[in-house]
Amino acid sequence: MNKLNLTLPRRGMLTAAAAGLAAAISRPGLARMDMPANQAPYFYRFSLGDARATVVSDGPFPLGDPAGSFLGLSKEEITRQLTENFLPPNNVVLEQNILVITIGNKTVLFDTGMGSVKAFGPTTGRLMPTLKTAGIDPAAVDAVILSHAHIDHCGGIMSAAGRRNFPNAQIFIAKADYDYWTNESTVGPKLKSFYDQARKNLTPNLDRLHFVKDNEEFITGITALSAPGHTVGHTVYMINSAGKSMCYIGDLTHHPVLLMEKPLTEFAYDTDPKQSAQSRVRMLSMLASNRVPVLAYHFAWPGIGNVAKFNDGFRYLPTPMEIMKMPG
């Protein structure tokens, strides 16, 4: 058999394939896909025992240069921690992961994002449209639970027009936090925008505010655990359903690497940075020892994972998202 006869058809096929590829590339709808500005959807559903949960987002929360927020670490140490974890060293972008869970006969929402205020850029304030996309009716929310009264946690209770975004919800917060952030003299001029947001979102709702206490199961399956320091009344919440547990940790730690690898690092927005660091170590140690999953408000979306002891600190291990329900 002639060797030339074997190679010529192959060359012909390659030539035809190349011509076909060139033709496909020239047709934009076939071979080229434009990247949309935003990913969709921006919500994630999961179950916890008998409870059904959804994480929605209020949008990315850019902090900028980490040296301005994570205190007590040298620039070199910050760069090392971030680059070793394949994160950019010059710009920290947090998330705002808002948990909505139906537990027992109540639908509960944890923290509410920035609302209409754009103090940290234009990407925040997406809670209400994201709830709509997820098919969650704000009027069906029975309880809004706040980890604390910072601008990016209580800002979405009221609309820009002064209407209640969750008209049928009771609101739960530690009294110490309410008292502090609605008092202009304790907040001080440096964080006046935080005071303004607390007054705008909390004081119109005094008739439906409930003050949680440490170790109180104030809704069946949800227990408050005091973790002060980031604010005077900062609180995390243990959620239990049908033998399964998860801890919503709010701002116990803002970053999955910084504040974790060296947990005594201080954060610029802490009311009492040293108390905050002690609360962080105490709570993360408990969660790591008991292997309790966490939902972290500011970690990469959707913020679900576990913490484990690592040298003198901790490591965050994200839980894989379950996009398709697996059998068994």
Rosetta silent file (secondary structure, phi, psi, omega in degrees, C-alpha in Angstrom):
SEQUENCE: MNKLNLTLPRRGMLTAAAAGLAAAISRPGLARMDMPANQAPYFYRFSLGDARATVVSDGPFPLGDPAGSFLGLSKEEITRQLTENFLPPNNVVLEQNILVITIGNKTVLFDTGMGSVKAFGPTTGRLMPTLKTAGIDPAAVDAVILSHAHIDHCGGIMSAAGRRNFPNAQIFIAKADYDYWTNESTVGPKLKSFYDQARKNLTPNLDRLHFVKDNEEFITGITALSAPGHTVGHTVYMINSAGKSMCYIGDLTHHPVLLMEKPLTEFAYDTDPKQSAQSRVRMLSMLASNRVPVLAYHFAWPGIGNVAKFNDGFRYLPTPMEIMKMPG
SCORE:     score description
SCORE:     0.000 S_00000001
   1 L     0.000  137.120 -177.854    0.000    0.000    0.000 S_00000001
   2 L   -73.486  125.434 -178.388    1.347    3.456   -0.910 S_00000001
   3 H   -62.015  -35.041 -179.131    2.328    5.483    2.169 S_00000001
   4 H   -60.925  -36.870 -179.669    1.428    8.698    0.347 S_00000001
   5 H   -65.649  -26.247  178.232   -2.168    7.536   -0.025 S_00000001
   6 H   -75.430  -35.897 -172.686   -2.475    7.175    3.766 S_00000001
   7 H   -86.060  -29.534 -177.113   -1.266   10.688    4.593 S_00000001
   8 H   -62.076  -46.075  179.105   -3.068   12.719    1.969 S_00000001
   9 H   -60.923  -35.801 -179.308   -6.619   12.126    3.291 S_00000001
  10 H   -64.871  -43.479  177.135   -5.460   13.042    6.814 S_00000001
  11 H   -60.360  -38.734  179.461   -3.978   16.285    5.537 S_00000001
  12 H   -64.152  -40.869  179.112   -7.202   16.954    3.758 S_00000001
  13 H   -64.789  -40.608  178.930   -9.223   16.378    6.902 S_00000001
  14 H   -63.777  -40.887  178.931   -6.966   18.722    8.910 S_00000001
  15 H   -63.399  -42.281  179.247   -7.284   21.394    6.266 S_00000001
  16 H   -65.932  -39.613  179.466  -11.059   21.040    6.271 S_00000001
  17 H   -64.153  -42.404  179.142  -11.190   21.138   10.076 S_00000001
  18 H   -62.711  -40.378  178.725   -9.086   24.302   10.169 S_00000001
  19 H   -65.123  -39.119  178.536  -11.357   25.915    7.591 S_00000001
  20 H   -65.409  -40.193  178.796  -14.408   24.920    9.618 S_00000001
  21 H   -64.856  -42.495  178.440  -12.938   26.365   12.807 S_00000001
  22 H   -61.330  -39.877  179.196  -12.107   29.620   11.045 S_00000001
  23 H   -66.133  -39.164 -179.951  -15.656   29.809    9.750 S_00000001
  24 H   -65.269  -41.602 -179.616  -17.056   29.151   13.241 S_00000001
  25 H   -63.221  -31.524 -178.936  -14.900   31.861   14.789 S_00000001
  26 L   -74.253  -11.058  177.707  -16.188   34.310   12.205 S_00000001
  27 L  -104.505  102.655 -170.766  -19.759   33.666   13.428 S_00000001
  28 H   -56.729  -37.053 -175.871  -20.006   35.410   16.877 S_00000001
  29 H   -71.461  -19.160 -174.746  -23.042   33.508   18.084 S_00000001
  30 H   -94.238  -46.218 -171.489  -21.471   30.108   17.501 S_00000001
  31 H  -113.257   -6.188 -176.186  -17.893   30.269   18.745 S_00000001
  32 L  -122.076  132.143 -179.269  -17.709   33.431   20.839 S_00000001
  33 L  -122.402  117.063  177.140  -19.451   33.987   24.179 S_00000001
  34 L   -71.195  139.355  179.497  -19.630   37.446   25.682 S_00000001
  35 L   -87.222  121.509  178.431  -19.089   37.510   29.459 S_00000001
  36 L   -68.098  158.964 -178.713  -21.965   39.200   31.289 S_00000001
  37 L   -65.253  -34.943 -177.334  -21.146   41.871   33.860 S_00000001
  38 L  -125.167  143.235  172.574  -22.714   39.831   36.669 S_00000001
  39 L   -75.723  154.819  176.878  -22.908   36.119   37.405 S_00000001
  40 L  -144.992  141.743   -1.484  -26.351   34.659   37.977 S_00000001
  41 L   -86.311  168.028 -178.982  -27.831   33.458   40.182 S_00000001
  42 L  -111.523   43.242  174.305  -26.385   35.052   43.330 S_00000001
  43 E  -145.020  158.836 -176.916  -28.038   32.690   45.812 S_00000001
  44 E  -144.041  128.215 -178.236  -27.352   29.183   47.075 S_00000001
  45 E  -102.583  144.810  174.785  -29.750   26.705   48.715 S_00000001
  46 E  -155.945  170.208  178.870  -28.854   23.994   51.198 S_00000001
  47 E  -117.614  152.910  175.808  -30.439   22.030   54.024 S_00000001
  48 E  -136.269  100.305 -172.619  -29.545   21.766   57.704 S_00000001
  49 L    60.321 -123.489  178.153  -31.383   18.868   59.314 S_00000001
  50 L   -89.904   -5.964 -177.736  -35.054   19.634   58.723 S_00000001
  51 E   -83.423  148.364  177.004  -34.386   23.323   58.040 S_00000001
  52 E  -115.042  129.278 -170.403  -34.221   24.745   54.545 S_00000001
  53 E  -129.760  153.331  174.217  -31.738   27.531   53.960 S_00000001
  54 E  -137.402  134.402  169.852  -30.646   29.974   51.277 S_00000001
  55 E  -100.001  122.951  174.477  -27.586   32.211   51.219 S_00000001
  56 E  -115.517  168.161 -175.598  -28.184   35.436   49.311 S_00000001
  57 E  -121.050  143.881  168.606  -25.747   38.295   48.785 S_00000001
  58 L   -93.753    3.851  176.529  -25.814   42.020   49.402 S_00000001
  59 L   103.622  159.926  179.323  -22.895   42.287   46.991 S_00000001
  60 L   -62.142  150.341 -171.711  -19.091   42.493   47.206 S_00000001
  61 E  -129.188   91.700 -174.600  -17.641   44.770   49.866 S_00000001
  62 E   -78.555  127.768  176.050  -14.232   46.223   48.865 S_00000001
  63 E   -98.634  -19.522 -178.760  -11.894   47.209   51.705 S_00000001
  64 E    82.077 -143.739 -176.276   -8.906   48.130   49.540 S_00000001
  65 L   -59.659  119.464 -176.925   -5.359   47.998   50.901 S_00000001
  66 H   -63.572  -23.855 -178.566   -5.347   45.373   53.693 S_00000001
  67 H   -63.665  -22.661  179.489   -2.695   47.290   55.644 S_00000001
  68 H   -81.110  -13.884 -175.721   -5.333   49.889   56.503 S_00000001
  69 L  -118.501  -33.224 -176.324   -7.689   47.379   58.146 S_00000001
  70 E  -103.463  104.617 -165.392   -5.647   44.452   59.484 S_00000001
  71 E  -100.307  147.603  178.397   -3.446   45.919   62.182 S_00000001
  72 L    94.127   -3.974  175.383   -0.309   44.618   63.858 S_00000001
  73 L  -107.090  138.192  175.293    0.958   42.750   60.796 S_00000001
  74 L   -68.611  160.382  176.576    3.831   44.058   58.706 S_00000001
  75 H   -58.339  -38.155  179.864    3.246   44.736   55.029 S_00000001
  76 H   -65.394  -40.213  179.863    5.546   41.800   54.275 S_00000001
  77 H   -68.023  -41.312  176.675    3.536   39.452   56.516 S_00000001
  78 H   -60.213  -46.414  179.723    0.235   40.517   54.952 S_00000001
  79 H   -61.182  -42.781  179.353    1.678   39.958   51.480 S_00000001
  80 H   -60.789  -49.955 -177.515    3.014   36.536   52.464 S_00000001
  81 H   -59.658  -43.859 -176.250   -0.294   35.346   53.906 S_00000001
  82 H   -72.551  -46.505 -176.939   -2.316   36.516   50.924 S_00000001
  83 H   -67.988  -34.433  177.159    0.012   35.416   48.125 S_00000001
  84 H   -65.979  -19.578  177.158    0.539   31.984   49.690 S_00000001
  85 L  -107.332   19.553  173.843   -3.234   31.576   49.504 S_00000001
  86 L    59.652   37.768  177.658   -3.410   32.849   45.892 S_00000001
  87 L  -116.653  147.123 -179.023   -5.112   36.102   46.898 S_00000001
  88 L   -65.655  137.390 -174.817   -4.161   39.586   45.667 S_00000001
  89 L   -83.507  -11.209 -171.727   -1.989   41.398   48.213 S_00000001
  90 L  -110.060   -5.245 -177.507   -3.137   44.952   47.506 S_00000001
  91 L  -149.550  114.043  177.889   -6.920   44.801   47.555 S_00000001
  92 E   -96.724  123.531  175.933   -9.126   42.892   49.981 S_00000001
  93 E  -116.165  119.356  177.973  -12.675   42.305   48.788 S_00000001
  94 E   -94.068  169.921  172.698  -15.114   40.847   51.304 S_00000001
  95 L  -110.100  174.802  172.404  -18.551   39.361   50.690 S_00000001
  96 L  -133.319   87.698 -175.112  -21.877   39.941   52.437 S_00000001
  97 E   -91.328  113.176 -176.027  -23.445   36.506   52.841 S_00000001
  98 E  -106.377  121.593 -178.031  -26.970   36.790   54.216 S_00000001
  99 E   -90.888  129.688  170.565  -28.565   33.608   55.534 S_00000001
 100 E  -119.745  122.408 -175.324  -32.297   33.023   55.174 S_00000001
 101 E  -135.374  134.627  172.680  -33.505   29.861   56.908 S_00000001
 102 E   -98.928  111.001 -175.450  -36.908   28.319   57.497 S_00000001
 103 E  -128.749  125.615 -170.603  -36.645   26.499   60.811 S_00000001
 104 L    63.782 -127.319  179.199  -39.714   25.122   62.513 S_00000001
 105 L  -108.534   20.009 -177.499  -42.537   27.394   61.432 S_00000001
 106 E  -121.990  141.738  171.488  -40.442   30.573   61.131 S_00000001
 107 E  -102.088  122.247 -170.413  -38.490   32.149   58.284 S_00000001
 108 E  -122.980  136.552  178.567  -35.453   33.912   59.697 S_00000001
 109 E  -119.621  132.820 -177.943  -32.980   36.271   58.023 S_00000001
 110 E  -105.336  115.137  179.194  -29.521   37.001   59.499 S_00000001
 111 L    64.451  159.425 -167.627  -28.163   40.543   58.951 S_00000001
 112 L  -133.456    7.345  176.442  -29.312   42.838   56.177 S_00000001
 113 L    76.555 -165.310 -172.741  -26.337   44.347   54.349 S_00000001
 114 L   -83.591  -17.848 -173.845  -25.630   47.984   53.515 S_00000001
 115 L    67.364 -141.354 -173.341  -29.039   49.017   52.234 S_00000001
 116 L   -87.097   -6.829 -177.561  -29.030   52.125   50.052 S_00000001
 117 L   -79.768  135.981 -176.882  -25.820   53.652   51.463 S_00000001
 118 L  -112.049   40.317 -177.387  -22.774   53.375   49.186 S_00000001
 119 L   -63.968  -24.005  179.873  -20.075   54.146   51.769 S_00000001
 120 L  -116.269   29.046  174.720  -18.007   51.187   50.557 S_00000001
 121 L   105.277  173.968 -171.314  -18.624   51.519   46.831 S_00000001
 122 L   -82.814   -4.007 -173.144  -21.369   50.813   44.279 S_00000001
 123 L   -87.442   -7.330 -178.354  -21.401   46.995   44.477 S_00000001
 124 L   -91.086  177.188  176.413  -23.329   46.743   47.764 S_00000001
 125 L    83.726   28.180 -175.068  -27.066   47.065   48.442 S_00000001
 126 L  -100.637    6.133 -173.211  -28.222   44.021   46.426 S_00000001
 127 H   -57.576  -51.382 -173.251  -30.191   42.232   49.127 S_00000001
 128 H   -64.454  -47.738  176.497  -33.721   43.056   47.979 S_00000001
 129 H   -65.208  -30.853  178.884  -33.261   42.193   44.270 S_00000001
 130 H   -70.129  -39.363  174.210  -31.323   39.041   45.239 S_00000001
 131 H   -58.234  -42.981 -179.950  -34.160   37.912   47.511 S_00000001
 132 H   -62.372  -44.471  178.838  -36.550   38.424   44.611 S_00000001
 133 H   -60.501  -36.730 -179.531  -34.332   36.392   42.290 S_00000001
 134 L   -79.515   -3.049  179.551  -34.240   33.611   44.902 S_00000001
 135 L    76.357   25.843 -179.353  -38.043   33.631   45.152 S_00000001
 136 L  -104.760  122.102 -179.457  -38.071   34.819   48.774 S_00000001
 137 L   -85.012  118.149  179.191  -40.845   37.237   49.745 S_00000001
 138 H   -57.115  -28.378  179.093  -39.569   39.814   52.281 S_00000001
 139 H   -70.674  -16.683  179.555  -43.076   39.964   53.753 S_00000001
 140 H   -87.948   -4.199  179.794  -42.767   36.258   54.650 S_00000001
 141 L   -76.647  122.812 -178.614  -39.731   36.880   56.900 S_00000001
 142 L   -88.981  -27.936 -175.941  -40.762   36.407   60.538 S_00000001
 143 E  -146.115  135.702  170.209  -37.498   37.417   62.199 S_00000001
 144 E  -111.176  119.641 -177.092  -34.452   39.528   61.339 S_00000001
 145 E  -109.664  126.166 -178.385  -31.484   38.590   63.541 S_00000001
 146 L  -106.754  131.581  173.003  -28.542   40.980   63.770 S_00000001
 147 L   -72.025  -33.131  176.327  -25.052   39.966   64.783 S_00000001
 148 L  -170.081  179.615 -170.335  -24.388   43.637   65.539 S_00000001
 149 L  -105.052   24.740  175.113  -25.421   47.130   64.471 S_00000001
 150 L   -65.841  160.093 -173.610  -22.643   48.080   62.066 S_00000001
 151 H   -56.127  -33.824 -176.647  -23.603   49.858   58.872 S_00000001
 152 H   -92.426   10.298  178.614  -23.192   46.738   56.701 S_00000001
 153 H  -121.958  -32.572  178.711  -25.355   44.543   58.936 S_00000001
 154 H  -105.886   -2.980 -170.551  -28.371   46.684   59.877 S_00000001
 155 L   -66.519  -17.195 -176.554  -28.448   48.904   56.769 S_00000001
 156 L  -101.582   13.167  178.621  -31.090   46.934   54.872 S_00000001
 157 L   -71.009  -40.060 -179.858  -33.879   46.964   57.471 S_00000001
 158 E  -112.715  148.484  177.134  -35.383   50.155   56.045 S_00000001
 159 L   -78.859  171.069  177.676  -35.642   51.218   52.414 S_00000001
 160 L   -60.969  -28.712  179.573  -34.214   54.467   51.064 S_00000001
 161 L   -85.976    1.094  177.993  -37.740   55.902   51.266 S_00000001
 162 L    86.598   18.223  176.944  -38.030   54.980   54.946 S_00000001
 163 L   -98.541  153.663  178.864  -40.296   51.955   54.541 S_00000001
 164 E   -73.378  121.715  177.829  -39.812   48.638   56.320 S_00000001
 165 L   -71.548  -26.561 -179.934  -38.233   46.108   53.963 S_00000001
 166 L  -124.889   78.184 -166.235  -39.457   43.251   56.192 S_00000001
 167 L   -64.804  -19.196 -176.447  -42.852   44.534   57.350 S_00000001
 168 L  -111.185   12.184 -173.647  -43.845   41.450   59.369 S_00000001
 169 L   -97.317  139.518  164.100  -40.526   40.653   61.031 S_00000001
 170 E   -81.058  151.503 -176.114  -39.471   40.952   64.645 S_00000001
 171 E  -118.353  131.709 -175.371  -35.879   42.186   65.031 S_00000001
 172 E  -119.016  132.182 -179.066  -33.372   40.580   67.405 S_00000001
 173 E  -160.526  157.617  174.156  -30.134   42.189   68.627 S_00000001
 174 E   -72.111  137.374 -177.751  -28.071   42.480   71.807 S_00000001
 175 H   -61.370  -37.347 -179.814  -29.207   45.473   73.881 S_00000001
 176 H   -59.079  -37.668  179.961  -25.624   46.623   74.442 S_00000001
 177 H   -71.590  -42.471  177.405  -25.172   47.023   70.705 S_00000001
 178 H   -59.929  -48.284 -177.155  -28.434   48.887   70.238 S_00000001
 179 H   -61.461  -40.683 -176.631  -27.635   51.263   73.081 S_00000001
 180 H   -68.592  -51.035 -169.562  -24.098   51.935   71.836 S_00000001
 181 H   -82.026  -10.151  174.633  -24.759   52.532   68.126 S_00000001
 182 L  -101.609   10.891  178.617  -27.863   54.689   68.559 S_00000001
 183 L  -114.819  110.860 -174.117  -26.017   57.042   70.956 S_00000001
 184 H   -61.200  -31.960 -177.618  -24.069   59.710   69.092 S_00000001
 185 H   -71.853  -32.428  178.395  -21.768   60.389   72.048 S_00000001
 186 H   -80.167  -34.132  179.806  -20.578   56.778   72.326 S_00000001
 187 H   -70.368  -44.726  179.398  -20.133   56.308   68.573 S_00000001
 188 L    84.812  164.558 -173.645  -18.196   59.536   68.126 S_00000001
 189 H   -68.325  -27.894 -176.376  -17.671   61.723   65.055 S_00000001
 190 H   -62.571  -34.597 -178.380  -15.287   59.359   63.243 S_00000001
 191 H  -114.946   38.034 -178.306  -18.060   56.781   62.683 S_00000001
 192 H   -59.923  -32.997  178.715  -21.004   59.168   62.416 S_00000001
 193 H   -64.196  -31.557  176.568  -22.226   57.372   59.286 S_00000001
 194 H   -68.481  -42.591  175.872  -22.528   54.194   61.393 S_00000001
 195 H   -60.185  -46.946 -178.714  -24.578   56.092   63.970 S_00000001
 196 H   -58.616  -41.714 -179.971  -26.798   57.559   61.239 S_00000001
 197 H   -68.703  -40.112  178.146  -27.491   54.092   59.808 S_00000001
 198 H   -62.784  -44.003  178.483  -28.260   52.592   63.211 S_00000001
 199 H   -64.021  -42.942 -177.844  -30.707   55.412   63.965 S_00000001
 200 H   -63.999  -38.800 -171.205  -32.315   55.148   60.527 S_00000001
 201 H   -97.161  -26.689 -174.646  -32.789   51.376   60.652 S_00000001
 202 H  -101.803  -44.691 -174.353  -33.293   50.544   64.334 S_00000001
 203 H   -64.262  -31.940  176.024  -35.069   53.391   66.093 S_00000001
 204 H   -68.655   -7.948 -175.049  -38.170   53.316   63.812 S_00000001
 205 H  -116.212   24.626 -179.016  -38.583   49.670   64.861 S_00000001
 206 H   -57.884  -30.575 -177.542  -38.467   49.967   68.639 S_00000001
 207 H   -70.765  -13.974  179.800  -41.919   48.415   68.853 S_00000001
 208 H  -128.023   18.761  173.824  -40.631   45.153   67.386 S_00000001
 209 E   -83.441  137.786  174.309  -37.091   45.005   68.769 S_00000001
 210 E  -127.416  133.047 -176.051  -36.203   42.080   71.034 S_00000001
 211 E   -97.875  120.021 -176.774  -32.926   42.019   72.969 S_00000001
 212 E   -85.289  152.806  178.432  -31.141   38.665   72.998 S_00000001
 213 L  -118.905  155.057 -179.498  -29.106   37.369   75.916 S_00000001
 214 L   -57.960  132.695  179.195  -26.037   35.119   75.983 S_00000001
 215 L    67.238   18.927  178.702  -26.947   31.397   75.739 S_00000001
 216 L   -92.320  126.413  170.859  -30.632   32.226   75.141 S_00000001
 217 E   -87.978   88.609 -170.792  -32.573   30.036   72.715 S_00000001
 218 E   -86.995  -20.219  167.971  -34.879   32.873   71.708 S_00000001
 219 E  -129.074  138.262 -178.128  -36.293   31.064   68.659 S_00000001
 220 L   -53.154  119.514 -179.804  -36.598   27.282   68.718 S_00000001
 221 L    94.903   -4.095 -178.815  -33.340   25.988   67.245 S_00000001
 222 E  -128.541  120.966 -176.329  -31.458   29.323   67.398 S_00000001
 223 E  -121.817  132.956  177.987  -29.253   30.238   70.367 S_00000001
 224 E   -82.040  136.219  175.813  -27.363   33.503   70.913 S_00000001
 225 E  -127.850  115.247 -177.223  -23.684   33.286   71.930 S_00000001
 226 E   -67.232  131.041  178.807  -22.042   36.504   73.052 S_00000001
 227 L  -141.603   67.166 -171.155  -18.738   37.255   71.267 S_00000001
 228 L   -74.121  165.932  176.982  -18.001   40.913   72.087 S_00000001
 229 L   129.401  -54.988  174.077  -15.126   43.066   70.940 S_00000001
 230 L   -59.215  -45.405  162.474  -15.835   43.765   67.304 S_00000001
 231 L  -133.913  170.273 -174.868  -18.729   45.672   68.834 S_00000001
 232 L   -64.549  -27.302 -178.661  -19.809   45.801   72.464 S_00000001
 233 L  -121.091   22.030 -178.102  -22.675   43.387   71.838 S_00000001
 234 L   -54.515  133.022 -173.438  -21.438   41.366   68.878 S_00000001
 235 E  -134.380  137.451  170.520  -23.254   38.019   68.894 S_00000001
 236 E  -106.422  165.115 -172.206  -22.933   34.782   66.948 S_00000001
 237 E  -133.014  125.029  174.780  -25.776   32.301   66.602 S_00000001
 238 E   -89.437  128.458 -178.979  -25.821   28.521   66.895 S_00000001
 239 E  -113.699  127.898 -177.832  -28.478   26.942   64.692 S_00000001
 240 E  -129.358  131.640  177.200  -29.690   23.393   65.442 S_00000001
 241 E  -150.182  122.018  174.747  -32.156   21.272   63.483 S_00000001
 242 L    49.768   44.536  176.485  -32.758   17.511   63.643 S_00000001
 243 L    83.227   -0.225  177.878  -29.320   16.786   65.080 S_00000001
 244 E  -108.592  144.090 -177.740  -27.417   19.046   62.661 S_00000001
 245 E  -129.674  153.549  172.222  -25.699   22.266   63.720 S_00000001
 246 E  -152.225  145.193  177.176  -24.214   25.353   62.100 S_00000001
 247 E  -112.434  122.997  172.165  -22.872   28.571   63.601 S_00000001
 248 E   -85.190  112.165 -167.515  -23.566   31.898   61.945 S_00000001
 249 E   -98.870    2.269  176.266  -20.427   33.775   63.008 S_00000001
 250 E    52.675 -125.009 -179.233  -21.182   37.295   61.763 S_00000001
 251 L  -106.211   33.029  173.930  -17.972   39.345   62.043 S_00000001
 252 L   -55.760  -38.593  171.533  -16.104   37.028   64.390 S_00000001
 253 L  -146.081  138.493 -174.551  -13.491   37.064   61.635 S_00000001
 254 L   -92.162  -15.509 -170.480  -13.610   39.137   58.467 S_00000001
 255 L  -141.980  141.115 -176.589  -11.195   37.195   56.297 S_00000001
 256 L   -73.439   -8.213  177.028  -10.505   33.488   55.686 S_00000001
 257 L  -122.079  -65.686  174.227   -6.720   34.005   55.978 S_00000001
 258 L   -61.877  137.003 -173.569   -5.997   37.318   57.703 S_00000001
 259 L    78.433   -7.003  177.575   -7.391   37.116   61.272 S_00000001
 260 L  -107.549  -54.119 -178.901   -7.328   33.298   60.998 S_00000001
 261 L   -61.739  -39.604  175.459   -3.684   32.289   60.573 S_00000001
 262 L  -125.536   83.881 -168.117   -2.739   34.822   63.267 S_00000001
 263 L   -70.394   -9.869  175.449   -6.042   35.309   65.128 S_00000001
 264 L   -85.168   -0.689  171.964   -4.689   37.912   67.583 S_00000001
 265 L   -56.628  143.037 -178.498   -4.341   40.319   64.649 S_00000001
 266 E  -100.252  155.331 -176.594   -6.487   43.392   65.232 S_00000001
 267 E  -117.927  136.091 -170.904   -9.092   44.843   62.893 S_00000001
 268 L   -60.253  -28.567 -176.055   -9.501   48.576   62.354 S_00000001
 269 L   -95.417   10.412  175.734  -13.292   48.582   62.832 S_00000001
 270 L   -74.720  136.702  173.511  -13.241   46.730   66.163 S_00000001
 271 L   -68.362  -42.215  176.912  -14.622   48.678   69.105 S_00000001
 272 L  -132.691   91.816 -172.529  -12.245   46.796   71.421 S_00000001
 273 H   -58.732  -37.546 -178.264   -9.607   45.045   69.250 S_00000001
 274 H   -71.638  -40.447  175.719   -8.026   43.037   72.055 S_00000001
 275 H   -65.314  -38.661  178.499  -11.381   41.762   73.352 S_00000001
 276 H   -60.655  -43.654  179.682  -12.379   40.969   69.783 S_00000001
 277 H   -63.448  -39.574  178.505   -9.226   38.860   69.301 S_00000001
 278 H   -67.084  -40.962  175.796   -9.922   36.938   72.519 S_00000001
 279 H   -62.155  -39.991 -179.338  -13.528   36.286   71.463 S_00000001
 280 H   -62.035  -48.353 -179.129  -12.278   35.109   68.070 S_00000001
 281 H   -63.919  -43.150 -178.493   -9.821   32.624   69.572 S_00000001
 282 H   -62.677  -48.575 -175.781  -12.372   31.358   72.110 S_00000001
 283 H   -72.862  -41.758  179.444  -15.185   30.827   69.623 S_00000001
 284 H   -65.697  -35.355  176.693  -13.057   29.439   66.784 S_00000001
 285 H   -62.231  -43.162  178.846  -11.428   26.989   69.201 S_00000001
 286 H   -64.182  -44.773 -178.040  -14.860   25.733   70.247 S_00000001
 287 H   -67.206  -38.083  177.750  -16.077   25.443   66.660 S_00000001
 288 H   -67.965  -44.851 -178.405  -12.912   23.653   65.540 S_00000001
 289 H   -63.245  -38.368 -177.633  -12.949   21.227   68.484 S_00000001
 290 L   -92.453    0.983  177.766  -16.619   20.372   67.979 S_00000001
 291 L    54.021   42.964  179.885  -16.338   20.304   64.166 S_00000001
 292 L   -88.198  124.839  174.838  -19.292   22.657   63.835 S_00000001
 293 L   -61.439  152.094  179.562  -19.799   24.084   60.317 S_00000001
 294 E  -123.087  156.283  165.969  -19.823   27.869   60.054 S_00000001
 295 E  -122.777  114.091 -174.813  -21.422   30.456   57.858 S_00000001
 296 E  -101.017  126.943 -174.161  -19.158   33.514   57.707 S_00000001
 297 L   -60.804  -38.535 -171.160  -20.709   36.809   56.659 S_00000001
 298 L  -106.880    3.531  179.046  -17.631   38.224   54.916 S_00000001
 299 L   -78.758  167.803 -179.933  -15.935   35.113   53.464 S_00000001
 300 L   -54.849  135.902 -175.435  -16.041   34.256   49.754 S_00000001
 301 L   -55.431  136.945    3.092  -19.599   33.443   48.693 S_00000001
 302 L   -92.610    9.284  171.362  -21.480   31.495   49.975 S_00000001
 303 L    77.967   21.365 -178.257  -19.273   31.463   53.101 S_00000001
 304 E  -103.646  131.972  178.566  -20.021   27.918   54.286 S_00000001
 305 E  -178.760 -160.294  176.899  -17.240   25.736   55.647 S_00000001
 306 E  -128.931  158.095  172.436  -15.362   24.529   58.697 S_00000001
 307 E  -112.075  144.637  179.532  -12.524   25.890   60.786 S_00000001
 308 E  -134.463  148.159  174.804   -9.609   23.737   61.927 S_00000001
 309 E   -62.545  140.030 -178.763   -6.687   24.361   64.243 S_00000001
 310 E  -149.673  108.690 -175.102   -3.529   25.225   62.307 S_00000001
 311 L    53.081 -122.675  179.362   -0.245   25.945   64.109 S_00000001
 312 L   -92.046    6.006 -177.735   -1.006   28.854   66.473 S_00000001
 313 E  -138.129 -137.111 -172.453   -4.158   29.801   64.606 S_00000001
 314 E  -140.879  161.839  173.902   -6.832   28.407   62.355 S_00000001
 315 E  -129.456  139.923  177.134   -7.543   27.450   58.782 S_00000001
 316 E   -97.886  129.243 -179.614  -10.847   27.845   56.952 S_00000001
 317 E  -118.477  102.923 -177.361  -11.929   24.920   54.780 S_00000001
 318 E   -65.571  143.992  177.201  -14.820   25.813   52.458 S_00000001
 319 L   -83.947  130.246  177.605  -17.548   23.231   51.950 S_00000001
 320 L   -58.461  138.429  176.300  -18.110   22.241   48.289 S_00000001
 321 L   -71.636  139.306  176.776  -21.396   23.561   46.940 S_00000001
 322 L  -100.783   94.565 -176.387  -23.931   20.874   46.152 S_00000001
 323 L   -78.888  -35.779  178.637  -25.447   22.058   42.896 S_00000001
 324 L  -119.158  131.883 -179.533  -27.167   18.780   42.073 S_00000001
 325 L   -66.219  123.679 -178.460  -28.833   16.613   44.717 S_00000001
 326 L   -91.575  147.643  179.988  -26.934   13.356   44.943 S_00000001
 327 L   -70.335  154.021  176.009  -28.733   10.067   45.657 S_00000001
 328 L    88.260    0.000    0.000  -28.403    8.402   49.056 S_00000001
